[in-house]
Amino acid sequence: MNRPVTAAPHWRTPDSVPAIMRQVLYALLPAGACHVFFFGPGFAVNAVVAMLAALATEALALRWRGQPLRPFLGDGSALVSAVLLAFCLPPLTPWWITATGAAFAIGVAKHLYGGLGLNVFNPAMAGYALLLLFFPAWLTHWPPPRIGDLDYQALSTAQTLYYSLTGTLPGDLTLDAVTRATPLDLTKTRLGMMYTMDAIRTNPVFGDFGGAGWEWVGNFVTLGGGWLLYRGIIRWQVPAAMLAGLLLPALLLWLADADTHPSPLFQLWTGGTLLGAFFIATDPVSSPVTGRGRLLFGAGCGLITFVIRAWGSFPDGVAFAVLLMNAAVPLIDRHTRPPIYGHRRPHGG
């Protein structure tokens, strides 16, 4: 009996790219809802703008490269990059800034390198880094959390949308009335002014460990990351190594002088630490393929994040840390690859 024989590969993964991307988006939903609850509807506005800009750029890039729109436009990868970018932007960000970051992420960081699976750098972090360098003042407009005894004017959904579309606040409102410094920014600024951590933490933007509101967002990010680990969509090495690379030096300095160094718990529950560990650094395309390589990559991301926070010019350093380690991935893969069966490892390999 003649049986048809198909070409390799014969082993099929149970999850397609669209299915994996849907799982990532589902895992981000609780954290997104928590973000809106504590910091207002601006996150939802940013996410919608970023997704529209990402899909439009994806379609244009595919046409320019002579590729069909289907199935690439519907694989969900552009949507994941857009939502991750929205998490990094202040809720009060004009739409054209959000759209610029999303367009750069998809058009340059993704398609300039050949599209999905070929990009060297994490697209969302590339887009955010561009905005941080080109529009630094706009990216400081963070509202305080809608909890505690904070004297500020919370914007309604209509007012937030008006600001996103026009870049101006309605009526006689000013940015000083609706925004506050983030915990990371406040800590870096006041440590430079010789304040102690105990004095800095009296500000109501701080919570039990990190930033008020940010702790809950981090809780839901961790919950989503745990779901991805359970489903086998991400591996444990990058999150574990990144958190260790950040928290171990933070612990050492905090034990040496707690007055001038934030605690490891503050580093964990503030800024983009948990989002970076579970959703950004774990990008399978721009991270190493070997287990040892993932450990090195994650540890480097955490350590560079700590160095930037402690001594750099930016309050947070997750985006730059991930991008720098993205550039080192080919070298990491080369020196951590297992030997081929029956062959000796080449000298220096």
C-alpha positions in Angstrom: 0.0 0.0 0.0 1.4 3.4 -0.9 1.2 6.0 1.8 1.7 9.7 1.2 4.8 11.2 2.7 4.9 14.9 3.5 8.0 17.0 3.9 9.5 17.8 7.3 8.9 19.0 9.9 6.5 16.3 11.1 6.2 17.5 14.7 3.5 20.2 15.1 3.3 22.6 17.9 -0.1 22.6 19.6 -0.3 26.4 19.7 -0.2 28.7 16.7 1.2 32.2 16.7 -2.3 33.8 16.9 -3.3 31.5 19.8 -0.2 32.4 21.7 -0.7 36.1 21.1 -4.3 35.8 22.3 -3.1 34.1 25.5 -0.7 37.0 26.1 -3.4 39.6 25.6 -5.8 37.7 27.9 -3.0 37.6 30.5 -2.6 41.3 30.3 -6.4 42.1 30.7 -6.5 42.0 34.5 -3.5 44.3 34.8 -5.0 46.7 32.2 -8.3 46.9 34.1 -6.5 47.5 37.3 -4.5 50.3 35.6 -7.7 52.0 34.5 -9.2 51.6 38.0 -6.2 53.3 39.7 -5.0 55.8 37.1 -8.0 56.6 34.9 -9.1 55.7 31.4 -6.0 57.0 29.7 -4.5 53.6 29.5 -7.5 52.4 27.5 -7.2 55.4 25.1 -3.5 54.8 24.6 -4.1 51.1 24.0 -6.8 51.7 21.3 -4.6 54.4 19.6 -1.5 52.2 19.7 -3.4 49.2 18.3 -4.9 51.2 15.4 -1.5 52.7 14.6 0.2 49.3 14.9 -2.3 47.5 12.6 -2.2 50.4 10.0 1.6 50.3 10.0 1.6 46.5 9.8 -0.6 46.6 6.7 1.5 49.3 5.0 4.7 47.4 5.7 3.3 44.1 4.4 2.1 45.9 1.2 5.5 47.5 0.8 7.3 44.2 1.2 4.9 42.5 -1.2 3.5 40.2 1.5 -0.2 39.2 1.8 -2.1 40.9 4.6 -3.5 37.5 5.7 -2.5 35.7 7.9 0.1 38.2 9.2 -2.2 41.1 9.9 -4.3 38.9 12.1 -1.6 37.0 14.0 -1.9 39.3 17.0 1.8 40.2 17.3 1.2 43.9 16.5 -1.6 44.1 19.0 0.7 42.6 21.8 3.4 45.2 21.0 0.8 48.0 21.0 -0.6 47.0 24.4 2.8 46.6 26.0 3.7 50.1 24.7 0.5 51.5 26.2 1.5 50.1 29.6 4.7 52.1 29.4 3.1 55.5 28.5 1.4 57.9 30.9 -2.4 57.9 30.7 -2.1 61.5 29.7 -0.3 61.1 26.4 -1.4 62.9 23.2 -2.6 60.4 20.5 0.1 61.4 18.0 2.9 60.5 20.4 1.3 57.1 21.1 0.8 56.5 17.4 4.4 57.5 16.6 5.7 55.0 19.1 3.5 52.2 17.8 4.4 53.0 14.1 8.1 53.0 14.9 7.8 49.7 16.8 6.1 47.9 14.0 7.5 49.7 10.9 11.1 49.9 12.0 11.9 47.6 14.9 9.9 44.8 13.4 9.5 45.0 9.6 12.8 46.7 8.8 14.5 43.5 10.1 12.2 41.2 8.1 9.1 40.9 10.1 7.9 38.6 12.8 10.5 36.2 13.9 13.4 38.2 12.5 13.4 41.3 14.6 16.5 41.8 16.8 15.0 44.2 19.3 11.8 44.1 21.2 9.4 46.3 19.1 7.4 47.7 22.1 10.6 48.7 23.9 12.1 50.2 20.8 9.0 52.4 20.3 9.0 53.4 23.9 12.8 54.3 23.9 12.2 56.5 20.8 9.4 58.4 22.6 11.5 58.7 25.7 14.3 60.3 23.8 12.2 62.5 21.5 9.4 63.5 23.9 10.8 63.2 27.4 8.6 66.0 28.9 5.4 64.5 27.6 6.2 61.2 29.2 6.3 62.7 32.7 2.5 63.4 32.9 1.4 60.7 35.2 -1.7 61.2 37.3 -1.5 60.0 40.9 -3.5 56.9 41.9 -7.1 57.4 42.7 -6.7 56.3 46.3 -5.4 57.9 49.5 -5.4 61.5 50.5 -4.2 63.2 47.4 -5.1 66.7 46.5 -5.6 66.7 42.7 -8.2 66.9 40.0 -9.1 63.5 38.5 -10.1 63.7 34.8 -13.2 62.2 33.5 -13.2 59.9 30.4 -14.4 62.8 28.2 -11.7 65.1 29.6 -9.0 62.4 29.1 -10.1 61.8 25.5 -10.1 65.6 24.9 -6.5 65.8 26.1 -5.4 62.9 24.0 -6.9 64.4 20.9 -5.8 68.0 21.4 -2.9 67.9 23.8 -4.6 70.5 26.0 -6.6 70.3 29.1 -10.2 71.5 29.2 -11.2 74.6 31.0 -8.7 76.2 33.3 -7.1 73.0 34.4 -3.3 72.8 34.4 -1.0 69.8 34.3 0.2 70.6 37.9 -3.4 70.0 39.0 -3.8 66.6 37.5 -0.3 65.0 37.6 2.3 64.1 40.1 5.8 62.7 40.1 6.0 58.9 40.0 7.5 57.1 42.9 10.6 56.3 41.0 11.1 59.9 39.7 10.4 61.3 43.2 12.8 58.9 44.8 15.6 59.7 42.4 15.1 63.4 42.6 14.9 63.6 46.4 17.8 61.3 47.0 19.8 63.7 45.0 18.6 66.5 47.3 19.9 64.5 50.3 16.5 63.3 51.6 16.4 60.0 53.4 14.2 57.2 52.2 12.0 57.5 55.4 11.4 61.1 54.6 10.7 60.4 50.9 8.2 57.7 51.7 5.9 60.0 53.6 4.6 61.2 50.3 1.1 59.8 49.6 2.1 58.4 46.2 3.9 55.6 48.1 2.1 52.5 49.2 3.1 49.6 51.5 6.2 48.6 49.5 6.3 50.5 46.2 4.1 53.0 44.5 0.4 53.3 45.6 -1.7 51.6 42.9 1.4 50.3 41.2 1.5 47.5 43.7 -1.9 46.2 42.6 -1.0 46.6 38.9 2.1 44.5 39.7 0.0 41.9 41.4 -2.1 41.4 38.3 0.9 41.5 36.0 2.4 38.7 38.1 -0.9 36.8 38.0 -0.9 37.0 34.2 2.8 36.0 34.1 2.1 33.0 36.2 -0.7 32.0 33.8 1.8 32.2 30.9 4.3 30.1 32.8 1.6 27.5 33.6 0.6 27.3 29.9 4.3 27.0 28.9 4.1 30.1 26.7 7.1 31.6 28.5 10.0 29.9 30.3 10.9 30.5 33.9 14.6 31.4 33.4 14.2 34.9 32.1 11.8 36.2 34.8 13.7 34.5 37.6 17.1 35.7 36.4 15.9 39.3 35.7 14.3 39.6 39.2 17.4 38.2 40.8 19.7 40.5 38.8 17.7 43.5 40.0 16.9 42.5 43.6 20.2 41.1 44.7 22.3 44.3 44.2 19.4 46.3 45.6 19.4 44.1 48.7 23.1 44.5 49.2 23.0 48.3 49.0 19.9 48.6 51.1 21.5 46.5 53.8 24.6 48.7 53.6 22.6 52.0 53.9 18.8 51.9 54.0 18.6 55.7 54.3 20.0 56.3 50.8 18.9 53.2 48.9 15.4 52.0 48.2 14.5 48.5 49.4 14.3 45.5 47.1 10.5 45.4 47.6 10.3 49.0 46.4 12.3 48.0 43.3 10.0 45.0 42.7 6.7 46.7 43.1 7.4 50.0 41.3 7.9 50.9 37.7 8.2 48.3 34.9 9.9 45.6 36.9 7.3 42.9 36.8 5.9 43.8 33.3 9.5 43.6 32.0 10.2 40.3 33.7 7.1 38.4 32.6 6.0 40.1 29.3 8.8 42.1 27.8 12.1 40.3 28.3 10.4 36.9 27.6 9.8 37.8 24.0 10.9 34.5 22.3 12.2 36.3 19.2 14.5 38.8 20.8 15.7 36.6 23.7 18.1 33.6 23.7 17.1 30.1 22.8 19.1 28.1 25.3 18.4 27.7 29.0 21.8 29.1 30.1 21.4 31.9 27.7 18.1 32.9 29.1 19.6 33.0 32.6 22.4 35.3 31.4 20.0 37.4 29.4 17.6 37.9 32.3 20.3 38.6 34.8 21.8 41.2 32.5 18.4 42.9 32.1 17.9 43.0 35.8 21.4 44.3 36.6 21.3 47.0 33.9 17.9 48.1 35.1 19.3 48.5 38.6 22.3 50.5 37.4 20.1 52.9 35.5 17.8 53.4 38.4 20.6 53.9 40.9 23.0 56.0 38.9 21.5 56.8 35.4 19.6 59.8 34.1 16.3 58.0 33.8 14.1 57.0 36.8 13.4 53.5 35.3 15.7 51.4 33.1 13.7 48.4 32.0 13.4 49.4 28.3 17.0 50.3 27.8 18.1 47.2 29.7 16.1 44.9 27.5 17.2 46.6 24.3 20.9 46.4 25.3 20.6 42.8 26.1 18.7 42.2 22.9 21.8 43.3 21.1 23.8 40.7 23.0 21.6 37.8 22.2 23.6 36.5 19.2 26.7 36.4 21.3 24.9 34.8 24.2 23.4 32.1 21.9 26.8 31.4 20.4 28.6 30.8 23.7 25.8 28.9 25.4 24.7 26.5 22.6 25.1 22.8 23.6 27.6 20.7 21.7 26.4 18.8 18.7 26.3 15.1 19.3 29.4 13.5 17.9 31.3 16.8 17.6 33.7 18.5 19.9 32.9 22.0 21.0 35.0 24.4 18.9 37.6 26.3 20.9 36.0 29.4 22.5 32.5 28.2 21.6 
